[in-house]
Amino acid sequence: MNFGLHYLTQAQAILTKIQETQMNAIQQAAGICADTIARDGLVYLFATGHSRMFIEEMYPRHGSFPGFFPMVELSLTFHNLVVGPNGQRQAMFLEHVEGFGQTIMRNFVFAEPDSFIIFSNSGVNEVVVEVALEAKKRNLPVIAVVSQAHCAASSAKHSSGQKLPDIADITIDNGTPAGDALVQIEGLADPVGPGSTIGAAAVTNALKVEIAGRLVQKGIQPLVLTSSHFIGAEASQKQFDASYDEFRRRMRRAYGGQ
């Protein structure tokens, strides 16, 4: 068997599933986010663990634009050292500590028309559930990006008994099967090759593109981080600076600035 090809086939199936079943949810979520950005609010992005990748995929990446606020807690997402100080064990422990999400949320000033996107493959870890609950206490829309199959197969861990989709206004399925790893190799007990990276990244960028389209329909030109390949080095640098300046202007809102 060509194991790499088997992985790519499985990954393609995830993309097809998203295309066939999730576009309505993506469009609904894009409507919320475009309204937030058009009204000078912030779309807050939160995740723990490896789901942090999709926050960075949303902004700042080439082909991305301001309007999003990355709530990246390093103690929950910094995995490079694996063991020792700031190791993986600590991060995996902390994402189960109730009260931590509440503490994170106290650092920011939230108000309508702000909204939330929360990424979590399982949708059950305590901190992501708590952040969603805190957002709903503030009457903010919550969009969840999860593996519906994995979430359904997992028990709720938060003391409320709720999972992320129970709280979210809109849930987008990243299309990944329960357990995440896609390829079973004969002679190896455990499957390898996670699929959630493929699914959640696809959802993130489909959502981003849909938001951009809706902003243009509202007469708003997003300040896109654009490669020099398209507009030349000088114009690209100017556009990067303008996009970062717009991000800085918007982020003051998160700390109570006007």
C-alpha atoms as one frame of an Amber mdcrd trajectory, in Angstrom:
protein
   0.000   0.000   0.000   1.088   3.575  -0.694   0.515   4.907   2.828   1.062
   8.550   1.924  -1.463   8.314  -0.894  -3.935   6.674   1.480  -3.590   9.679
   3.790  -4.182  12.117   0.928  -7.268  10.163  -0.134  -8.640  10.378   3.397
  -7.818  14.084   3.567  -9.643  14.663   0.282 -12.688  12.932   1.740 -12.643
  15.432   4.620 -12.613  18.361   2.187 -15.445  16.844   0.190 -17.504  16.345
   3.349 -17.012  19.981   4.352 -17.973  21.164   0.868 -21.108  19.030   0.785
 -22.375  19.541   4.339 -20.920  22.680   5.960 -21.328  25.562   3.531 -24.580
  26.730   5.085 -22.978  26.912   8.526 -19.907  28.648   7.086 -22.102  31.238
   5.382 -24.092  31.870   8.553 -20.879  32.276  10.552 -19.446  34.599   7.909
 -22.527  36.795   8.208 -21.934  37.222  11.942 -18.219  37.938  11.497 -18.687
  40.377   8.611 -21.260  42.290  10.642 -18.834  42.424  13.580 -15.957  43.739
  11.459 -18.132  46.166   9.469 -19.339  47.712  12.728 -15.767  48.101  14.006
 -16.026  45.211  16.466 -13.599  42.348  16.975 -13.964  38.677  16.099 -12.150
  37.036  19.021 -10.361  33.781  18.208  -9.652  31.226  20.940  -8.196  27.734
  21.063  -6.027  25.483  23.165  -3.380  22.999  22.088  -2.648  22.502  18.411
  -5.888  24.274  17.481  -3.915  27.484  17.946  -2.765  26.952  14.333  -6.122
  28.065  12.987  -6.016  31.331  14.899  -2.756  32.204  13.152  -4.215  30.964
   9.869  -7.038  33.500  10.196  -4.667  36.456  10.788  -1.860  37.373  10.170
  -1.328  35.256   7.044  -0.897  36.271   3.425  -4.389  36.714   2.042  -5.768
  37.727   5.464  -7.085  41.008   6.862  -7.701  42.766  10.215 -10.841  42.444
  12.279  -9.808  39.360  14.268  -8.241  39.307  17.735  -6.067  36.265  18.557
  -6.540  35.197  22.189  -3.500  32.894  22.230  -2.555  31.781  25.738   1.031
  30.491  25.505   0.650  28.265  28.552  -2.025  26.345  26.642  -0.488  26.330
  23.178   3.330  26.450  23.252   4.457  22.905  22.497   7.951  23.323  21.078
   9.845  22.224  24.189   7.694  19.083  24.665   9.205  18.272  28.101  10.799
  20.331  30.860   9.742  23.943  31.536   6.698  24.938  29.460   6.283  21.317
  28.411   3.407  19.530  26.778   2.264  17.898  30.015   1.682  21.285  31.620
  -0.311  22.581  28.661  -2.468  19.447  28.578  -3.073  19.763  32.317  -4.001
  23.433  32.214  -6.631  23.032  29.485  -8.639  20.983  31.994  -8.478  23.522
  34.851 -11.864  25.126  35.455 -11.616  28.796  36.309  -8.714  29.345  33.915
 -10.978  30.361  31.039 -12.783  32.807  33.291  -9.446  34.289  34.331  -8.358
  34.697  30.696 -11.600  36.470  29.810 -11.133  39.025  32.607  -8.231  40.534
  30.657 -10.459  41.951  27.927 -13.322  44.386  27.453 -16.089  42.833  25.371
 -19.130  44.562  23.920 -21.616  44.173  21.085 -20.966  43.781  18.118 -17.984
  41.569  19.101 -18.181  37.845  18.360 -16.185  34.657  19.013 -14.770  31.779
  16.986 -13.539  28.902  19.158 -11.514  26.066  17.638 -11.417  22.690  19.397
 -11.290  19.301  17.732 -12.936  17.541  20.694 -15.121  20.415  21.864 -15.105
  19.128  25.443 -12.036  20.414  27.272 -12.883  22.591  30.227 -11.139  25.816
  29.227 -12.716  26.086  25.764 -16.151  25.330  27.197 -15.627  27.930  29.909
 -14.540  30.618  27.432 -17.683  29.910  25.392 -19.861  30.146  28.501 -18.247
  33.450  29.463 -18.792  34.824  25.955 -22.491  33.886  26.099 -22.809  35.535
  29.530 -21.797  38.725  27.712 -24.400  38.071  24.983 -21.775  37.600  22.293
 -22.319  35.211  19.359 -20.148  32.083  19.528 -19.050  30.067  16.498 -17.517
  26.647  17.204 -15.244  24.715  14.844 -15.051  21.093  16.006 -15.013  17.515
  14.813 -18.661  16.611  15.299 -17.808  12.893  15.211 -15.091  13.194  17.844
 -17.209  15.489  20.007 -20.177  13.109  19.875 -17.924  10.211  20.889 -16.442
  12.158  23.832 -17.905  12.679  27.291 -18.451  16.198  28.580 -15.688  17.225
  30.975 -16.864  20.620  32.196 -18.862  20.616  35.426 -21.790  22.205  33.572
 -22.130  18.966  31.605 -21.980  20.926  28.359 -19.844  20.568  25.273 -18.829
  23.414  22.995 -21.589  22.770  20.405 -24.181  22.907  23.220 -23.195  26.530
  23.837 -22.335  27.800  20.359 -24.806  29.655  18.164 -23.279  28.021  15.085
 -21.145  24.874  14.930 -18.993  24.074  11.902 -17.823  20.489  11.521 -14.170
  20.148  10.460 -15.115  16.801   8.913 -12.548  14.708  10.791 -13.504  11.254
  12.094 -13.360  10.443  15.793  -9.817   9.885  16.969  -8.393  12.253  14.325
  -5.632   9.962  12.952  -6.577   8.707   9.482  -4.288   5.844   8.469  -4.096
   2.367   9.969  -0.891   0.538   9.018  -0.709  -3.237   9.245   1.776  -4.186
  11.961   1.357  -0.852  13.791  -1.139  -0.833  16.633  -1.982   2.867  16.450
  -3.290   4.938  13.523  -1.185   7.860  12.278  -1.709  11.053  10.299  -4.192
  13.477  11.909  -6.872  14.970   9.686  -8.118  17.855  11.827  -5.365  20.160
  10.546  -6.644  19.712   6.993 -10.308  20.122   7.920 -10.034  23.049  10.297
  -7.623  24.955   8.033 -10.034  24.500   5.134 -12.934  25.752   7.259 -10.862
  28.726   8.436  -9.966  29.851   4.938 -13.413  29.211   3.464 -14.816  31.313
   6.279 -12.192  34.030   5.750 -12.951  34.265   2.032 -16.703  34.369   2.681
 -16.228  37.175   5.236 -14.126  39.159   2.756 -16.802  38.794   0.098 -19.506
  39.999   2.437 -17.429  42.995   3.534 -16.938  44.007  -0.109 -20.695  43.690
  -0.638 -21.105  46.146   2.245 -18.762  48.589   0.506 -15.803  47.843   2.789
 -12.351  47.069   1.376 -10.436  44.794   3.806  -6.733  45.655   4.176  -5.372
  42.351   2.903  -1.820  41.166   3.597  -0.839  40.771  -0.058   2.240  39.021
  -1.454   4.790  40.929  -3.499   4.085  38.328  -6.199   0.821  40.148  -6.925
   1.635  43.831  -6.368   5.428  44.169  -6.142   7.692  44.462  -3.096   7.156
  48.150  -2.324   3.363  48.051  -2.542   3.276  44.802  -0.580   5.290  46.312
   2.273   3.043  49.383   2.364  -0.032  47.173   2.466   1.430  45.049   5.275
   2.127  48.192   7.309  -1.376  49.525   6.658  -2.937  46.202   7.665  -0.892
  46.034  10.872  -1.801  49.655  11.678  -5.471  48.833  11.211  -5.072  45.789
  13.455  -3.469  48.013  16.120  -6.293  50.541  15.843  -8.911  47.856  16.244
  -7.208  45.995  19.087  -7.452  49.020  21.412 -11.099  48.111  21.761 -10.147
  44.847  23.499  -8.553  46.799  26.347 -11.216  49.455  26.707  -9.651  52.047
  24.399 -11.615  54.236  22.044
